[in-house]
């Protein structure tokens, strides 16, 4: 698939600081915050981009950490998988390759899909992490909340005629957030295709990936049982993806894990209450992986 087929970046869309070799010939886009300190790798959820971590990355850098936020394969400015492989295994292989390139034992922070990748990588001994932070995800998640995400991502397969339509779609999905007045910021969420229509930044093949909750659960639970490094689970108090019961089930599997419930946040915790989220993460890291 050529770049013309994929769509092009919108004018004004932020360029990634670095492209990092991943697996299978794919390169992933990364933004880097800070210059030195313990390495924190930030992985977003399905349908998001590295920009979801901008505020967190800046705060981590100010606290003395080297934060690297990644676009997952097929998302944002990362390469699309030539074979359409967006499986958990492919994402884990990408993470392994990125860690090897960066050459430092990382702290893994993963939201939703990125959290599942991080948990698998740690629990199956693919990545030796200093610490693991899961953001609104755990082995047991809610089918209804996941379906809502997929419905949002699957809408308008033929694209949008304007950024106003894009803003409307996002506002309908996240009614608890204010609709942005300046639509230029939406440039990082869509691509302008040769036919003049705006389409989401992810590879359409990503939505065709077969997902089985029945297969996911036992593998994620087994991985959780094997987590030996320090762990923090952060749940959005308004989340419809990770219930309180699901959070407590993770804490039973990883009894040494700490837990933070961000009461005013939904599934996208860092985006809803970045201040509370970062405070919880930095408090945890100050004990298990201090920057000085």
C-alpha positions in Angstrom: 0.0 0.0 0.0 1.5 3.3 -1.0 1.5 6.5 1.0 -1.0 8.0 -1.5 -3.3 5.1 -0.7 -2.9 5.6 3.0 -3.6 9.3 3.1 -1.1 12.0 4.0 -0.4 13.9 7.2 -2.4 17.1 7.7 -0.5 20.3 7.5 0.5 21.3 11.0 0.4 17.8 12.4 3.3 17.4 14.8 6.2 15.4 13.5 7.5 12.6 15.6 10.9 13.1 17.3 12.2 9.7 16.2 11.3 6.6 14.2 12.4 3.5 16.0 12.8 0.0 14.3 10.2 -2.4 15.6 9.5 -5.9 14.3 8.8 -7.3 10.8 10.3 -4.3 9.1 7.9 -1.9 10.8 9.1 1.4 12.3 7.2 3.1 15.0 7.0 6.9 15.7 8.1 8.2 19.1 8.1 11.4 21.0 10.9 11.8 23.6 10.5 13.9 26.7 13.6 14.6 28.8 17.3 13.9 28.2 18.2 11.4 30.8 17.0 9.4 33.8 15.0 6.2 34.2 13.4 5.2 31.0 9.6 5.3 30.9 7.9 3.8 27.8 4.3 5.1 27.3 2.0 3.0 25.1 -1.5 4.2 24.2 -4.8 2.4 23.7 -6.4 1.2 20.4 -7.4 4.2 18.3 -5.2 6.6 20.2 -1.7 8.0 19.4 1.4 9.0 21.2 -0.1 12.4 21.7 -2.4 11.0 24.4 0.7 11.1 26.6 1.9 14.6 25.9 1.0 16.1 29.3 2.2 13.0 31.2 5.5 12.9 29.2 6.2 16.6 30.0 5.6 16.1 33.7 7.7 12.9 33.8 10.6 14.7 32.1 10.3 17.6 34.7 10.5 15.0 37.4 13.8 13.6 36.0 12.6 10.7 33.8 13.2 10.0 30.2 9.8 9.4 28.7 9.2 7.9 25.3 5.7 7.8 24.0 5.1 5.5 21.0 2.6 5.3 18.2 1.6 1.6 18.0 2.0 0.0 14.6 -0.8 1.1 12.3 -1.5 4.1 14.4 -0.5 7.8 14.1 2.7 8.1 12.2 4.0 4.6 12.7 4.2 2.2 9.7 1.2 0.1 8.8 1.9 -3.6 9.1 2.5 -4.9 5.5 0.8 -8.2 6.4 -2.0 -6.6 8.4 -0.8 -8.2 11.6 -2.0 -6.2 14.6 -2.2 -9.1 17.1 -1.0 -8.9 20.7 2.0 -11.0 19.7 3.0 -8.5 17.0 2.7 -5.6 19.4 4.8 -7.4 22.0 7.5 -8.1 19.4 7.5 -4.4 18.6 7.9 -3.5 22.2 10.8 -6.0 22.6 12.5 -4.4 19.6 12.1 -0.9 20.9 13.4 -1.8 24.3 16.5 -3.4 22.7 17.1 -0.3 20.6 16.8 2.1 23.5 19.2 -0.1 25.5 17.8 0.5 29.0 15.6 -1.5 31.3 12.2 0.3 31.1 9.3 1.3 33.3 6.3 0.3 31.2 3.2 2.5 31.3 0.3 1.1 29.1 -3.3 2.2 28.7 -5.9 -0.2 27.4 -4.3 -2.0 24.4 -0.9 -0.7 25.4 -1.5 -2.0 28.9 -2.3 -5.5 27.5 0.9 -5.4 25.5 2.9 -4.4 28.5 1.3 -7.0 30.7 2.0 -9.8 28.2 5.5 -8.6 27.7 6.3 -8.6 31.4 4.3 -11.7 32.4 5.7 -13.8 29.6 9.3 -12.7 30.3 9.8 -10.9 27.0 10.7 -7.6 28.6 12.5 -7.2 32.0 10.8 -4.1 33.4 11.7 -2.0 36.4 8.0 -1.4 37.0 4.6 -1.9 35.3 1.8 0.6 35.3 -1.5 -0.5 33.8 -4.0 2.3 33.0 -7.6 1.3 32.9 -7.0 -2.3 31.8 -6.6 -5.7 33.4 -7.2 -9.3 32.4 -11.0 -8.9 33.2 -12.5 -6.1 31.2 -16.1 -5.3 30.3 -17.5 -6.5 27.0 -19.9 -3.5 26.7 -17.2 -0.9 27.2 -14.9 -2.6 24.6 -17.9 -2.8 22.1 -18.5 0.9 22.6 -14.9 1.7 21.6 -15.1 -0.6 18.6 -18.3 1.0 17.5 -16.7 4.5 17.7 -13.6 3.3 15.8 -15.8 1.6 13.1 -18.0 4.6 12.3 -17.7 6.6 9.1 -15.6 4.1 7.1 -15.9 6.3 4.1 -14.5 9.2 6.1 -15.6 12.7 7.1 -16.2 15.7 4.9 -14.9 18.2 7.5 -13.1 18.6 10.8 -16.4 19.7 12.2 -17.8 16.2 11.6 -14.7 14.7 13.2 -15.2 16.9 16.3 -18.9 15.9 16.5 -18.0 12.2 16.4 -15.5 12.6 19.2 -17.9 14.7 21.3 -20.6 12.1 20.9 -18.2 9.5 22.2 -16.8 11.6 25.0 -19.7 13.7 26.2 -18.0 14.4 29.5 -15.3 16.4 27.7 -15.7 19.9 26.3 -15.9 20.1 22.5 -12.7 21.9 21.3 -13.2 25.4 19.9 -10.0 25.2 17.8 -10.2 22.3 15.5 -6.6 22.5 14.3 -5.6 20.1 17.1 -7.7 17.3 15.4 -4.9 17.1 12.8 -3.2 14.5 14.9 -6.3 12.3 14.9 -7.1 12.1 11.2 -5.5 11.9 7.8 -6.5 13.8 4.7 -6.9 11.3 1.9 -6.5 12.0 -1.9 -10.3 12.0 -2.2 -10.5 15.1 0.1 -12.1 13.2 3.0 -10.7 12.9 6.5 -10.2 9.4 7.9 -9.0 8.2 11.3 -5.2 7.9 11.6 -5.3 4.1 12.0 -4.9 1.4 9.3 -8.4 0.1 8.4 -6.9 -3.4 8.7 -6.5 -2.9 12.4 -10.3 -3.1 12.8 -10.4 -6.4 10.9 -8.2 -8.1 13.6 -10.0 -11.0 15.2 -10.4 -10.5 18.9 -11.6 -13.1 21.3 -12.3 -12.1 24.9 -12.4 -15.9 25.8 -8.8 -16.3 24.5 -7.6 -13.0 25.9 -8.6 -13.7 29.5 -6.6 -16.8 30.4 -3.5 -15.5 28.8 -3.7 -12.2 30.5 -4.5 -13.8 33.9 -1.5 -16.1 33.5 0.7 -13.2 32.6 -0.5 -11.3 35.7 0.4 -14.2 38.0 3.9 -13.9 36.7 4.4 -10.2 37.4 7.2 -9.9 39.9 8.2 -6.3 39.3 6.6 -3.4 41.1 3.1 -2.8 39.7 0.5 0.0 39.8 -3.0 -0.3 38.4 -4.8 3.0 37.7 -8.5 2.9 37.0 -10.8 5.7 35.8 -13.6 5.9 38.3 -16.1 6.5 35.5 -14.7 3.8 33.3 -17.1 1.4 31.5 -14.1 -0.8 30.3 -12.5 -1.7 33.7 -14.9 -2.2 36.5 -14.0 -2.1 40.2 -14.5 -5.8 40.2 -12.1 -6.2 37.3 -9.6 -4.1 39.1 -9.9 -6.1 42.3 -9.4 -9.3 40.4 -6.1 -8.0 39.1 -5.0 -7.1 42.6 -5.7 -10.6 43.7 -3.5 -11.9 40.9 -0.8 -9.4 41.7 -1.1 -8.9 45.4 1.9 -6.7 45.7 0.4 -4.2 43.2 -0.6 -0.7 44.2 -3.9 0.7 43.1 -5.2 4.2 42.3 -8.8 5.1 41.4 -9.2 8.4 39.5 -12.7 9.3 40.4 -13.4 11.9 37.8 -11.9 10.1 34.8 -13.4 7.7 32.3 -11.5 5.1 30.2 -8.9 7.7 28.9 -7.6 8.5 32.3 -4.5 10.6 31.4 -6.6 12.7 29.0 -9.4 13.2 31.5 -7.4 14.0 34.6 -3.8 14.2 33.7 -2.9 16.0 36.9 -4.3 13.2 39.2 -2.9 10.5 36.9 0.6 11.9 36.9 0.6 12.5 40.6 -0.3 8.9 41.2 2.4 7.6 38.9 5.1 9.8 40.2 4.2 8.9 43.8 4.6 5.2 42.8 7.8 5.7 40.9 9.4 7.7 43.7 9.3 4.5 45.8 10.1 1.8 43.2 12.2 3.6 40.5 13.3 7.1 41.7 14.8 9.5 39.2 17.6 10.5 41.5 
